[in-house]
């Protein structure tokens, strides 16, 4: 695929040199990558565990055994320019001279100069032959040769007459003679020889080539910090976890991939303590998070290191991943609709990685697909807070009618107008909504609920652990950052609001985002769970830094 301009792409068929015979219709490679200036292709149906590496620096050249074209002796026969075009390219009218005793026949070569100014070498494939006996003989290139003439190398249109001639440049290759070793930069074909012939699912270029198959993980290289050649290539079987055909993500020193069953994300990395490449399970503490199986991954590096995944049921999951701090924290991202695809694209304008998703939603009984971008970080101004899905923003003169919501006609949306939360309202057929008052900055879109629920509280007791004992949370202190709104309670049905408005905030104005501690009385009696929940169900920001429950344990 070639990009012609910002929005114009063209697809062209790649023509390979020395294409393996096993490549054919319905039997082409399904995995692609690059390693040490080689194009790497792998995984055809007939040979699922085989890789092909192109010649170094020549992505289209897959010839396995070549030698450089020998040009020794070709300089004795140089083409002479006799047609006054300034080039010795062997077109009709140019000549060559055979010295007394010399001959010319098939497989003999000539040196000339092509029309682009480059030096070319030509090898004859035709049936004519000449011998100079007693004197020199001049042979003329002609399109239809007669006596003491030979077929032109290039026709009048500049096309090589390949029936009679081969054309070479310095560095060109030809098939190596029998018994001769391949050159170090020749193409390579290698099959992973294990107990099972498992298909190759991904390849990742590192100091070695990391290969994931359906039955395990491999590394492939040329030895200790040496480039790969046909003579020294070596494959090592590193693990047996097995990979799915989903594209992996390289993060720091590791490569993340979805395991064969789709239920786990594994981190393949070199471990010094074991001197091996190990695939660590990153879902071991949150096995429920991928319950229906993952189908896709995308990694966002800036501003926060997060790996996003799409489940088979259309739910998107996120893993905050900071390997050097041993952080792998999971969450779910729920929206009104089914997430079908996800990818990460760097934005040079905003200096961050944008998460792009494809969401399928039902609008007036019809399935529609939406291409959406995850909003950037909240800047601290409530007026600029964008906390809705599939939403739009109006900025301008104060208005009481907002348009631009045609894609959500008939749906109910949440509205934030000049930093104030308005009641949810339905979108009219023409894509407009009516506001309660005039506003100059309005965000409107599908509502969503954010929820955090820590694990069962362990505070200890005089008789050991607090687990399984009756306990009561009296109140909860939470430390917030740039937050407005929210509720705290034992579950979503029993919540107490967190109040942020103070007497210093005039009526009719939205309070500013709050950073600090808030304490809320807890509306729950005695139980054995000790579970609490913090909920944000308004289109407002919330960041929770710390939760401190005040707990009484029945000894």
Secondary structure, DSSP 8 states (H G I E B T S, - for coil): -EE-SSS-EE------BS--TT-BTTB---EEEEETTEEEEE--STTTTEEEE-BTTBTTB--SSEEE---TTGGGSB-B--SSSS--S--TT-EEEE-TT-EE-TT-EEEEE-TTS-EEEEEE-SS--EE--SS-EEEEEETT--TTEEE-SB-TTS-B-TTTEEEE-TT-EEE--TT----TTS-EEEE--SSS---EEEEEESSSEEEEESS-EEEEESSTT----TTT-EEEEEE---B-SS--EEETTEEEEEBTTSS-EEEEEEETTTTEEEEEETTTT-GGGGTT-EEEEEEE-SSS-EEEEEETTS-EEEEEEEGGGTEEEEEEE--SSEEEEEEEEEETTTTEEEEEEEEEEEETTEEEEEEEE------S-GGG----EEEEEEEEEEEEEE---GGGTT-EEEEEETTEEEEEEE--TTS-EEEEEEEEEEEEEE---EEE--------BTTB--TTS-EEEEEEEEEEEEE---EEEEETTEEEE-----TTS-TTS----EEEEEEEE-----BSS---EEEE-SSS---EEEEEEEEEE--
